[in-house]
Amino acid sequence: MTTPDDLPDHVRRNREAWDEWAVDYVDNGERSWRLAPGAEQWGNWNIPEAEVHMLPADLAGKDTIELGCGTAYVSAWLARRGARPVGIDNSEKQLATARRLQAEHGLDFPLLHGNAEIVPYPEASFDLAISEYGASIWADPYRWIPEAARLLRPAGRLIFLVNATILMLCMPDAEEPATNAMLRPYRGLHRLEWTSDQSVNFHLGYGDWIRLLRANGFDVENLIELYPAEGATATDFPYATNEWARQWPTEEVWIARKTR
């Protein structure tokens, strides 16, 4: 059995952080679980699925895994579209909310407390791996991308939503909005630590993402940059003002398919 002392430093620190923050994400989890198929919303600006087209149309009967599922609302969306989801998350307190919402909404699927860099399922177990601000930013991509490749079947899809790279270059700290200047190097972008909390984020440059995905047998099918809709109210997250976010993307969605 893995103990906290056995975990990599970033996994242990992020587990402690998210167990503390979990209470702040209950309301969002409850709201998101209520969304019906076709009404799903993505990211900090709640952009409709009808605009993003993040989810595959052919989910019925598919085996899916959400890497860093949090309150598991994305897995609930997949289940309502006919998929057979599994969720894994680093925070037991996030999963406690997910289990309560499963019972309230009458949906039952496996929820695992663990590190998405090492998932206790055999290779080729899933048709889709998905992450919205889960493993996609809180796990090391040089560990979780190979693990996603191992878990996916041939022609399986990998879909993940992250903070946009340009945002990470312009953001002073986790609680401060982006500036109009680049504040950190693009070259070598990988592990980011913040003065405002103990958490660890991971972000890559575009070339590094493409090389990593291709090295693990993926072809990139799309990169979708997200902007707030006209008339959007300010996001609850402090990363960027509306004015900034209308000029530069704050979020991006990567869609890749396993070819080998």
Backbone as CSV, one residue per row, in Angstrom:
resi,resn,N_x,N_y,N_z,CA_x,CA_y,CA_z,C_x,C_y,C_z
1,MET,0.855,-1.198,0.000,0.000,0.000,0.000,0.886,1.242,0.000
2,THR,0.546,2.223,-0.850,1.329,3.450,-0.931,0.978,4.365,0.232
3,THR,2.009,4.837,0.935,1.810,5.780,2.022,2.200,7.175,1.538
4,PRO,1.758,8.229,2.246,2.132,9.577,1.817,3.639,9.763,1.680
5,ASP,4.414,9.088,2.538,5.871,9.225,2.476,6.452,8.605,1.218
6,ASP,5.721,7.674,0.572,6.203,7.021,-0.643,5.914,7.851,-1.896
7,LEU,5.061,8.847,-1.787,4.633,9.599,-2.953,5.726,10.565,-3.411
8,PRO,5.794,10.823,-4.730,6.669,11.903,-5.190,6.297,13.212,-4.506
9,ASP,7.277,14.085,-4.350,7.078,15.345,-3.629,5.889,16.134,-4.159
10,HIS,5.790,16.265,-5.494,4.700,17.079,-6.041,3.345,16.442,-5.804
11,VAL,3.276,15.106,-5.815,2.005,14.421,-5.568,1.584,14.614,-4.116
12,ARG,2.505,14.473,-3.202,2.200,14.659,-1.781,1.759,16.087,-1.498
13,ARG,2.473,17.057,-2.040,2.128,18.456,-1.787,0.773,18.816,-2.393
14,ASN,0.497,18.319,-3.592,-0.791,18.616,-4.221,-1.936,17.902,-3.514
15,ARG,-1.669,16.725,-2.961,-2.708,16.036,-2.190,-3.084,16.858,-0.963
16,GLU,-2.091,17.341,-0.250,-2.365,18.155,0.937,-3.111,19.429,0.561
17,ALA,-2.699,20.055,-0.535,-3.353,21.298,-0.962,-4.804,21.054,-1.340
18,TRP,-5.061,20.013,-2.123,-6.424,19.791,-2.595,-7.347,19.255,-1.507
19,ASP,-6.816,18.540,-0.535,-7.655,18.173,0.602,-8.088,19.420,1.371
20,GLU,-7.229,20.434,1.394,-7.585,21.694,2.048,-8.560,22.509,1.207
21,TRP,-8.379,22.515,-0.120,-9.209,23.342,-1.005,-10.545,22.695,-1.355
22,ALA,-10.715,21.419,-1.081,-11.883,20.686,-1.582,-13.199,21.361,-1.225
23,VAL,-13.292,21.918,-0.031,-14.536,22.548,0.397,-14.917,23.718,-0.510
24,ASP,-13.936,24.367,-1.112,-14.210,25.515,-1.970,-14.745,25.104,-3.343
25,TYR,-14.700,23.817,-3.670,-15.124,23.339,-4.984,-16.415,22.518,-4.932
26,VAL,-17.027,22.471,-3.756,-18.284,21.729,-3.615,-19.380,22.366,-4.458
27,ASP,-19.544,23.674,-4.375,-20.620,24.350,-5.113,-20.464,24.139,-6.619
28,ASN,-19.261,24.281,-7.119,-19.042,24.069,-8.551,-19.335,22.628,-8.941
29,GLY,-18.941,21.685,-8.085,-19.249,20.288,-8.365,-20.745,20.036,-8.423
30,GLU,-21.477,20.596,-7.470,-22.935,20.413,-7.457,-23.570,21.028,-8.694
31,ARG,-23.151,22.226,-9.064,-23.702,22.878,-10.258,-23.389,22.067,-11.507
32,SER,-22.163,21.603,-11.629,-21.749,20.890,-12.833,-22.411,19.522,-12.947
33,TRP,-22.636,18.847,-11.823,-23.328,17.558,-11.868,-24.759,17.704,-12.389
34,ARG,-25.359,18.871,-12.232,-26.747,19.062,-12.665,-26.876,19.285,-14.169
35,LEU,-25.776,19.515,-14.869,-25.849,19.824,-16.287,-26.195,18.581,-17.111
36,ALA,-27.174,18.724,-17.984,-27.641,17.612,-18.813,-26.759,17.461,-20.048
37,PRO,-26.813,16.301,-20.707,-26.065,16.138,-21.960,-26.400,17.247,-22.957
38,GLY,-25.360,17.845,-23.519,-25.536,18.962,-24.427,-25.410,20.307,-23.754
39,ALA,-25.506,20.325,-22.416,-25.417,21.579,-21.674,-24.107,21.693,-20.888
40,GLU,-23.178,20.782,-21.109,-21.915,20.806,-20.387,-21.157,22.119,-20.644
41,GLN,-20.389,22.537,-19.661,-19.626,23.786,-19.764,-18.192,23.543,-19.319
42,TRP,-17.261,24.229,-20.005,-15.848,23.945,-19.783,-15.089,25.157,-19.260
43,GLY,-14.154,24.873,-18.372,-13.143,25.833,-18.000,-13.624,26.965,-17.121
44,ASN,-12.735,27.938,-16.962,-12.997,29.057,-16.055,-14.121,29.964,-16.531
45,TRP,-14.397,29.952,-17.833,-15.406,30.851,-18.395,-16.720,30.137,-18.690
46,ASN,-16.829,28.849,-18.292,-18.070,28.091,-18.492,-18.525,28.137,-19.950
47,ILE,-17.611,27.809,-20.844,-17.911,27.841,-22.278,-18.690,26.576,-22.650
48,PRO,-19.817,26.714,-23.354,-20.654,25.547,-23.648,-19.948,24.515,-24.525
49,GLU,-20.251,23.255,-24.253,-19.733,22.166,-25.083,-20.119,22.365,-26.538
50,ALA,-21.276,22.957,-26.806,-21.709,23.191,-28.191,-20.753,24.100,-28.946
51,GLU,-19.962,24.906,-28.225,-18.967,25.765,-28.863,-17.582,25.131,-28.879
52,VAL,-17.249,24.398,-27.820,-15.907,23.827,-27.707,-15.764,22.530,-28.510
53,HIS,-16.796,21.703,-28.505,-16.756,20.378,-29.149,-15.593,19.553,-28.595
54,MET,-15.523,19.504,-27.292,-14.449,18.771,-26.616,-14.762,17.278,-26.510
55,LEU,-16.018,16.939,-26.369,-16.398,15.538,-26.181,-16.637,14.836,-27.511
56,PRO,-16.151,13.596,-27.656,-16.461,12.826,-28.856,-17.967,12.544,-28.954
57,ALA,-18.441,12.430,-30.166,-19.863,12.147,-30.365,-20.208,10.689,-30.078
58,ASP,-19.214,9.810,-30.172,-19.461,8.370,-30.101,-19.040,7.776,-28.763
59,LEU,-19.654,8.231,-27.678,-19.267,7.776,-26.345,-20.048,6.562,-25.858
60,ALA,-21.139,6.228,-26.475,-21.956,5.108,-26.005,-21.144,3.813,-25.996
61,GLY,-21.111,3.176,-24.839,-20.416,1.909,-24.701,-18.912,2.010,-24.576
62,LYS,-18.374,3.218,-24.500,-16.924,3.398,-24.434,-16.455,3.355,-22.976
63,ASP,-15.269,2.790,-22.783,-14.617,2.794,-21.480,-13.765,4.048,-21.365
64,THR,-13.999,4.834,-20.314,-13.313,6.119,-20.184,-12.662,6.235,-18.812
65,ILE,-11.602,7.018,-18.749,-10.987,7.329,-17.463,-10.737,8.825,-17.383
66,GLU,-11.133,9.406,-16.247,-10.884,10.817,-15.989,-9.695,10.915,-15.042
67,LEU,-8.633,11.513,-15.523,-7.374,11.578,-14.782,-7.326,12.868,-13.970
68,GLY,-7.509,12.726,-12.663,-7.656,13.892,-11.802,-9.086,14.376,-11.847
69,CYS,-10.010,13.540,-11.385,-11.440,13.786,-11.623,-12.049,14.790,-10.661
70,GLY,-11.396,15.100,-9.525,-12.002,16.028,-8.569,-13.351,15.538,-8.106
71,THR,-14.382,16.345,-8.284,-15.737,15.943,-7.893,-16.421,15.079,-8.945
72,ALA,-15.712,14.754,-10.023,-16.128,13.752,-11.019,-17.313,14.166,-11.869
73,TYR,-17.532,15.467,-12.033,-18.669,15.860,-12.869,-18.431,15.541,-14.338
74,VAL,-17.173,15.584,-14.798,-16.923,15.212,-16.198,-17.266,13.736,-16.409
75,SER,-16.891,12.888,-15.461,-17.254,11.471,-15.575,-18.767,11.284,-15.554
76,ALA,-19.476,12.102,-14.773,-20.941,12.045,-14.777,-21.484,12.411,-16.152
77,TRP,-20.907,13.445,-16.776,-21.326,13.814,-18.130,-21.110,12.650,-19.094
78,LEU,-19.965,11.986,-18.980,-19.667,10.858,-19.867,-20.656,9.714,-19.640
79,ALA,-20.965,9.453,-18.368,-21.912,8.374,-18.059,-23.276,8.651,-18.673
80,ARG,-23.719,9.895,-18.615,-25.027,10.245,-19.172,-25.036,10.168,-20.696
81,ARG,-23.868,10.190,-21.302,-23.761,10.025,-22.756,-23.516,8.568,-23.140
82,GLY,-23.609,7.662,-22.161,-23.542,6.236,-22.454,-22.205,5.584,-22.235
83,ALA,-21.230,6.320,-21.719,-19.898,5.757,-21.477,-19.880,4.978,-20.164
84,ARG,-18.794,4.221,-19.976,-18.537,3.502,-18.731,-17.310,4.147,-18.071
85,PRO,-17.510,5.189,-17.243,-16.370,5.954,-16.737,-15.724,5.356,-15.494
86,VAL,-14.466,5.708,-15.327,-13.704,5.509,-14.097,-13.053,6.857,-13.783
87,GLY,-13.045,7.241,-12.518,-12.364,8.468,-12.113,-11.269,8.169,-11.116
88,ILE,-10.162,8.879,-11.222,-9.082,8.768,-10.232,-8.685,10.171,-9.816
89,ASP,-8.480,10.366,-8.503,-8.080,11.686,-8.022,-7.151,11.547,-6.835
90,ASN,-6.309,12.551,-6.682,-5.288,12.585,-5.639,-5.856,12.982,-4.278
91,SER,-7.066,13.577,-4.260,-7.639,14.118,-3.024,-8.825,13.284,-2.567
92,GLU,-8.708,12.671,-1.403,-9.820,11.898,-0.853,-11.004,12.791,-0.520
93,LYS,-10.757,14.030,-0.145,-11.873,14.927,0.186,-12.638,15.356,-1.059
94,GLN,-11.966,15.521,-2.177,-12.677,15.758,-3.435,-13.543,14.543,-3.780
95,LEU,-12.987,13.368,-3.607,-13.732,12.143,-3.928,-14.928,11.944,-3.002
96,ALA,-14.831,12.414,-1.766,-15.980,12.316,-0.854,-17.162,13.099,-1.417
97,THR,-16.901,14.280,-1.962,-17.967,15.044,-2.617,-18.488,14.296,-3.828
98,ALA,-17.581,13.712,-4.622,-17.992,12.963,-5.814,-18.895,11.792,-5.441
99,ARG,-18.567,11.072,-4.387,-19.379,9.912,-3.984,-20.765,10.363,-3.512
100,ARG,-20.817,11.460,-2.781,-22.129,11.977,-2.351,-22.980,12.353,-3.554
101,LEU,-22.373,13.002,-4.543,-23.120,13.414,-5.723,-23.516,12.215,-6.579
102,GLN,-22.703,11.174,-6.598,-23.122,9.939,-7.264,-24.432,9.429,-6.670
103,ALA,-24.478,9.364,-5.351,-25.681,8.856,-4.684,-26.882,9.759,-4.948
104,GLU,-26.675,11.075,-4.925,-27.779,12.003,-5.129,-28.322,11.952,-6.550
105,HIS,-27.465,11.672,-7.519,-27.884,11.674,-8.926,-28.113,10.271,-9.482
106,GLY,-27.929,9.247,-8.661,-28.196,7.888,-9.101,-27.237,7.371,-10.154
107,LEU,-25.994,7.821,-10.107,-24.962,7.341,-11.023,-23.880,6.633,-10.230
108,ASP,-23.479,5.473,-10.698,-22.482,4.681,-9.972,-21.369,4.273,-10.929
109,PHE,-20.153,4.701,-10.641,-18.986,4.276,-11.404,-17.782,4.317,-10.471
110,PRO,-16.724,3.587,-10.791,-15.574,3.512,-9.884,-14.890,4.852,-9.707
111,LEU,-14.528,5.147,-8.455,-13.749,6.331,-8.101,-12.549,5.863,-7.285
112,LEU,-11.363,6.157,-7.766,-10.134,5.674,-7.152,-9.381,6.819,-6.495
113,HIS,-8.890,6.589,-5.289,-8.003,7.555,-4.646,-6.575,7.170,-5.010
114,GLY,-5.939,7.992,-5.831,-4.595,7.632,-6.254,-3.960,8.694,-7.125
115,ASN,-2.781,8.365,-7.575,-1.946,9.240,-8.378,-2.132,8.882,-9.848
116,ALA,-2.573,9.834,-10.650,-2.855,9.558,-12.062,-1.609,9.245,-12.874
117,GLU,-0.448,9.382,-12.274,0.777,8.981,-12.953,1.006,7.474,-12.880
118,ILE,0.271,6.803,-11.961,0.361,5.341,-11.811,-1.051,4.836,-11.537
119,VAL,-1.741,4.374,-12.563,-3.149,3.985,-12.444,-3.251,2.458,-12.364
120,PRO,-3.980,1.919,-11.387,-4.041,0.467,-11.193,-5.020,-0.240,-12.136
121,TYR,-4.806,-0.041,-13.439,-5.581,-0.751,-14.461,-4.605,-1.315,-15.482
122,PRO,-4.966,-2.426,-16.109,-4.082,-3.000,-17.133,-3.960,-2.084,-18.348
123,GLU,-2.952,-2.318,-19.143,-2.804,-1.553,-20.374,-3.964,-1.830,-21.309
124,ALA,-4.255,-0.872,-22.159,-5.325,-0.967,-23.160,-6.697,-1.219,-22.519
125,SER,-6.970,-0.533,-21.411,-8.248,-0.706,-20.706,-9.324,0.292,-21.149
126,PHE,-8.925,1.374,-21.834,-9.862,2.470,-22.068,-9.833,2.967,-23.516
127,ASP,-10.973,3.540,-23.899,-11.109,4.155,-25.226,-10.874,5.657,-25.184
128,LEU,-11.009,6.252,-24.005,-10.850,7.696,-23.862,-10.223,7.995,-22.512
129,ALA,-9.206,8.855,-22.503,-8.663,9.442,-21.276,-8.894,10.943,-21.357
130,ILE,-9.426,11.517,-20.291,-9.801,12.933,-20.316,-9.378,13.600,-19.013
131,SER,-9.027,14.877,-19.088,-8.638,15.622,-17.896,-8.916,17.101,-18.110
132,GLU,-9.747,17.665,-17.237,-9.978,19.111,-17.214,-9.356,19.652,-15.934
133,TYR,-8.200,20.282,-16.044,-7.513,20.813,-14.870,-7.309,19.745,-13.795
134,GLY,-7.079,18.524,-14.209,-6.784,17.460,-13.264,-5.314,17.092,-13.379
135,ALA,-5.061,15.839,-13.760,-3.681,15.434,-14.019,-3.028,16.340,-15.052
136,SER,-3.854,16.940,-15.900,-3.325,17.757,-16.997,-2.464,18.917,-16.515
137,ILE,-2.664,19.407,-15.277,-1.765,20.438,-14.758,-1.145,20.071,-13.408
138,TRP,-1.721,19.104,-12.686,-1.237,18.792,-11.338,-0.315,17.583,-11.311
139,ALA,-0.188,16.885,-12.415,0.735,15.743,-12.519,1.827,16.081,-13.527
140,ASP,2.950,15.401,-13.409,4.081,15.651,-14.297,3.766,15.066,-15.676
141,PRO,3.730,15.879,-16.717,3.373,15.344,-18.038,4.321,14.258,-18.528
142,TYR,5.560,14.273,-18.066,6.502,13.236,-18.473,6.230,11.907,-17.771
143,ARG,5.267,11.924,-16.845,4.802,10.688,-16.199,3.365,10.351,-16.605
144,TRP,2.484,11.376,-16.624,1.079,11.026,-16.861,0.762,10.801,-18.331
145,ILE,1.475,11.446,-19.246,1.222,11.186,-20.667,1.604,9.746,-21.037
146,PRO,2.776,9.233,-20.657,3.058,7.812,-20.922,2.044,6.881,-20.258
147,GLU,1.563,7.255,-19.058,0.571,6.418,-18.396,-0.760,6.434,-19.155
148,ALA,-1.169,7.591,-19.658,-2.387,7.656,-20.475,-2.232,6.805,-21.729
149,ALA,-1.058,6.861,-22.347,-0.815,6.042,-23.539,-0.907,4.561,-23.209
150,ARG,-0.373,4.170,-22.062,-0.443,2.759,-21.644,-1.886,2.317,-21.446
151,LEU,-2.701,3.190,-20.885,-4.082,2.832,-20.552,-4.998,2.776,-21.767
152,LEU,-4.643,3.497,-22.839,-5.542,3.609,-23.990,-5.363,2.466,-24.975
153,ARG,-6.463,2.114,-25.591,-6.457,1.135,-26.674,-6.022,1.804,-27.980
154,PRO,-5.638,1.031,-28.970,-5.326,1.628,-30.273,-6.492,2.477,-30.774
155,ALA,-6.185,3.638,-31.302,-7.163,4.624,-31.784,-7.909,5.314,-30.651
156,GLY,-7.507,5.067,-29.398,-8.123,5.769,-28.276,-7.782,7.251,-28.296
157,ARG,-8.659,8.048,-27.688,-8.465,9.489,-27.653,-7.937,9.947,-26.300
158,LEU,-7.107,10.959,-26.344,-6.664,11.683,-25.161,-7.109,13.126,-25.320
159,ILE,-7.868,13.629,-24.342,-8.385,14.995,-24.397,-8.085,15.659,-23.067
160,PHE,-7.427,16.813,-23.114,-7.143,17.495,-21.849,-7.195,19.006,-22.011
161,LEU,-7.683,19.652,-20.951,-7.825,21.108,-20.889,-6.852,21.633,-19.850
162,VAL,-6.083,22.665,-20.223,-5.063,23.227,-19.344,-5.091,24.751,-19.429
163,ASN,-4.388,25.396,-18.510,-4.131,26.824,-18.657,-3.332,27.044,-19.930
164,ALA,-3.658,28.082,-20.677,-2.918,28.365,-21.902,-1.463,28.703,-21.578
165,THR,-0.583,28.280,-22.453,0.841,28.502,-22.233,1.160,29.986,-22.090
166,ILE,0.556,30.824,-22.936,0.849,32.256,-22.861,0.415,32.829,-21.514
167,LEU,-0.667,32.316,-20.944,-1.098,32.767,-19.618,-0.030,32.464,-18.584
168,MET,0.541,31.268,-18.634,1.529,30.884,-17.633,2.799,31.708,-17.745
169,LEU,3.094,32.189,-18.927,4.275,33.044,-19.090,4.052,34.440,-18.526
170,CYS,2.787,34.864,-18.466,2.464,36.240,-18.093,1.889,36.379,-16.687
171,MET,1.697,35.283,-15.977,1.048,35.309,-14.675,2.091,35.397,-13.564
172,PRO,2.035,36.428,-12.710,3.057,36.575,-11.672,3.036,35.454,-10.642
173,ASP,1.832,35.094,-10.170,1.700,34.073,-9.137,0.289,33.508,-9.215
174,ALA,0.029,32.473,-8.438,-1.247,31.766,-8.543,-2.447,32.639,-8.226
175,GLU,-2.288,33.666,-7.430,-3.415,34.509,-7.030,-3.377,35.887,-7.676
176,GLU,-2.538,36.075,-8.684,-2.398,37.382,-9.314,-2.716,37.277,-10.801
177,PRO,-3.468,38.241,-11.371,-3.841,38.163,-12.783,-2.657,38.373,-13.713
178,ALA,-2.809,37.855,-14.913,-1.760,37.966,-15.920,-1.493,39.417,-16.281
179,THR,-0.244,39.690,-16.607,0.168,41.008,-17.051,0.295,41.012,-18.572
180,ASN,0.660,42.152,-19.129,0.915,42.240,-20.566,2.382,42.008,-20.903
181,ALA,3.128,41.473,-19.950,4.549,41.177,-20.161,4.821,39.722,-19.808
182,MET,5.790,39.126,-20.485,6.206,37.763,-20.166,7.143,37.804,-18.966
183,LEU,6.809,37.025,-17.941,7.507,37.103,-16.665,8.391,35.893,-16.377
184,ARG,8.294,34.856,-17.211,9.155,33.683,-17.013,9.563,33.138,-18.369
185,PRO,10.648,32.394,-18.431,11.124,31.885,-19.725,10.175,30.854,-20.321
186,TYR,10.028,30.904,-21.622,9.296,29.862,-22.350,10.165,28.614,-22.474
187,ARG,11.425,28.811,-22.764,12.344,27.681,-22.904,12.476,26.967,-21.559
188,GLY,12.281,25.654,-21.583,12.401,24.861,-20.371,11.186,24.909,-19.462
189,LEU,10.080,25.486,-19.911,8.862,25.543,-19.091,8.454,24.124,-18.689
190,HIS,8.229,23.906,-17.400,7.855,22.565,-16.928,7.189,22.662,-15.560
191,ARG,7.979,22.694,-14.511,7.446,22.678,-13.144,7.369,24.101,-12.606
192,LEU,6.186,24.461,-12.093,5.975,25.791,-11.523,5.530,25.661,-10.068
193,GLU,6.161,26.430,-9.201,5.771,26.501,-7.800,5.412,27.941,-7.472
194,TRP,4.489,28.105,-6.504,3.924,29.412,-6.221,4.276,29.870,-4.815
195,THR,4.431,31.170,-4.655,4.698,31.705,-3.319,3.445,31.735,-2.458
196,SER,2.267,31.689,-3.082,1.014,31.841,-2.342,0.497,30.539,-1.734
197,ASP,1.006,29.397,-2.167,0.569,28.118,-1.606,1.644,27.064,-1.853
198,GLN,1.374,25.845,-1.391,2.367,24.769,-1.455,2.260,23.918,-2.720
199,SER,1.315,24.227,-3.587,1.045,23.335,-4.716,2.122,23.434,-5.784
200,VAL,2.102,22.437,-6.677,3.036,22.352,-7.802,2.226,22.158,-9.080
201,ASN,2.430,23.017,-10.066,1.802,22.898,-11.386,2.841,22.467,-12.408
202,PHE,2.340,21.926,-13.524,3.211,21.567,-14.638,2.630,22.118,-15.933
203,HIS,3.474,22.748,-16.727,3.066,23.302,-18.018,4.237,23.162,-18.982
204,LEU,3.919,22.938,-20.248,4.942,22.789,-21.270,4.733,23.794,-22.393
205,GLY,5.791,24.066,-23.122,5.676,24.807,-24.363,5.081,23.931,-25.450
206,TYR,4.646,24.565,-26.529,3.934,23.815,-27.580,4.802,22.750,-28.230
207,GLY,6.041,23.075,-28.523,6.919,22.081,-29.121,7.146,20.897,-28.206
208,ASP,7.330,21.167,-26.907,7.536,20.082,-25.950,6.292,19.204,-25.840
209,TRP,5.100,19.820,-25.847,3.866,19.016,-25.827,3.803,18.100,-27.048
210,ILE,4.054,18.646,-28.210,3.935,17.853,-29.437,4.955,16.723,-29.445
211,ARG,6.196,17.007,-29.069,7.211,15.958,-29.042,6.869,14.873,-28.033
212,LEU,6.367,15.277,-26.857,6.004,14.297,-25.835,4.851,13.416,-26.300
213,LEU,3.827,14.021,-26.873,2.683,13.247,-27.351,3.099,12.287,-28.460
214,ARG,3.867,12.755,-29.413,4.297,11.895,-30.518,5.213,10.774,-30.028
215,ALA,6.063,11.057,-29.057,6.951,10.025,-28.516,6.175,8.907,-27.842
216,ASN,4.944,9.212,-27.414,4.114,8.206,-26.750,3.006,7.671,-27.651
217,GLY,3.176,7.850,-28.962,2.278,7.216,-29.911,1.018,7.977,-30.244
218,PHE,0.998,9.288,-29.969,-0.190,10.086,-30.247,0.019,10.970,-31.474
219,ASP,-1.045,11.163,-32.233,-1.123,12.219,-33.238,-2.031,13.318,-32.698
220,VAL,-1.576,14.547,-32.770,-2.401,15.673,-32.327,-3.441,15.975,-33.393
221,GLU,-4.713,15.944,-33.001,-5.804,16.200,-33.936,-6.301,17.639,-33.875
222,ASN,-6.178,18.251,-32.688,-6.681,19.623,-32.582,-6.082,20.294,-31.355
223,LEU,-5.955,21.596,-31.430,-5.613,22.446,-30.298,-6.602,23.605,-30.326
224,ILE,-7.462,23.667,-29.311,-8.540,24.643,-29.260,-8.214,25.666,-28.183
225,GLU,-8.076,26.925,-28.573,-7.798,27.997,-27.628,-9.118,28.650,-27.217
226,LEU,-9.295,28.840,-25.917,-10.571,29.288,-25.378,-10.512,30.750,-24.944
227,TYR,-11.577,31.469,-25.283,-11.739,32.869,-24.907,-13.127,33.043,-24.289
228,PRO,-13.299,34.008,-23.383,-14.638,34.254,-22.835,-15.575,34.771,-23.916
229,ALA,-16.848,34.423,-23.783,-17.844,34.912,-24.723,-18.040,36.409,-24.553
230,GLU,-18.529,37.062,-25.599,-18.878,38.476,-25.483,-19.934,38.642,-24.385
231,GLY,-19.697,39.589,-23.518,-20.633,39.816,-22.428,-20.439,38.913,-21.232
232,ALA,-19.402,38.078,-21.262,-19.153,37.181,-20.136,-18.825,37.988,-18.886
233,THR,-19.339,37.538,-17.760,-19.001,38.175,-16.499,-17.627,37.704,-16.052
234,ALA,-17.056,38.397,-15.105,-15.719,38.057,-14.625,-15.704,36.642,-14.060
235,THR,-14.652,35.912,-14.347,-14.499,34.572,-13.804,-14.236,34.629,-12.307
236,ASP,-14.579,33.548,-11.618,-14.291,33.464,-10.189,-12.799,33.268,-9.922
237,PHE,-12.061,32.878,-10.959,-10.636,32.608,-10.797,-9.843,33.888,-11.089
238,PRO,-8.744,34.105,-10.376,-8.040,35.390,-10.468,-6.978,35.457,-11.548
239,TYR,-6.945,34.491,-12.460,-5.812,34.375,-13.366,-5.737,35.486,-14.415
240,ALA,-6.875,36.000,-14.837,-6.861,36.998,-15.909,-8.132,37.828,-15.854
241,THR,-8.027,39.076,-16.227,-9.198,39.934,-16.364,-9.915,39.612,-17.674
242,ASN,-11.172,40.055,-17.775,-11.898,39.872,-19.029,-11.169,40.530,-20.193
243,GLU,-10.636,41.734,-19.956,-9.939,42.444,-21.023,-8.733,41.650,-21.521
244,TRP,-7.960,41.113,-20.595,-6.787,40.311,-20.979,-7.229,39.070,-21.752
245,ALA,-8.241,38.383,-21.226,-8.664,37.103,-21.793,-9.319,37.235,-23.162
246,ARG,-9.740,38.420,-23.542,-10.291,38.610,-24.881,-9.195,38.839,-25.915
247,GLN,-7.979,39.117,-25.439,-6.862,39.333,-26.351,-5.976,38.098,-26.498
248,TRP,-5.850,37.348,-25.413,-4.982,36.172,-25.410,-5.720,35.011,-24.746
249,PRO,-5.480,33.791,-25.192,-6.203,32.662,-24.601,-5.753,32.405,-23.163
250,THR,-6.709,32.118,-22.306,-6.392,31.710,-20.938,-6.402,30.200,-20.780
251,GLU,-7.020,29.500,-21.737,-7.143,28.040,-21.647,-6.976,27.433,-23.030
252,GLU,-6.548,26.173,-23.048,-6.439,25.464,-24.321,-6.785,23.991,-24.128
253,VAL,-7.384,23.421,-25.143,-7.786,22.016,-25.152,-6.934,21.291,-26.190
254,TRP,-6.299,20.219,-25.770,-5.540,19.352,-26.674,-6.352,18.082,-26.935
255,ILE,-6.439,17.698,-28.195,-7.116,16.462,-28.582,-6.139,15.640,-29.412
256,ALA,-5.869,14.431,-28.945,-4.902,13.559,-29.620,-5.478,12.151,-29.722
257,ARG,-4.975,11.407,-30.686,-5.423,10.026,-30.877,-4.213,9.099,-30.879
258,LYS,-4.359,7.970,-30.183,-3.277,6.994,-30.107,-3.198,6.215,-31.418
259,THR,-2.054,6.268,-32.048,-1.890,5.600,-33.342,-1.011,4.359,-33.252
260,ARG,-0.360,4.155,-32.124,0.451,2.938,-31.949,0.604,2.625,-30.458
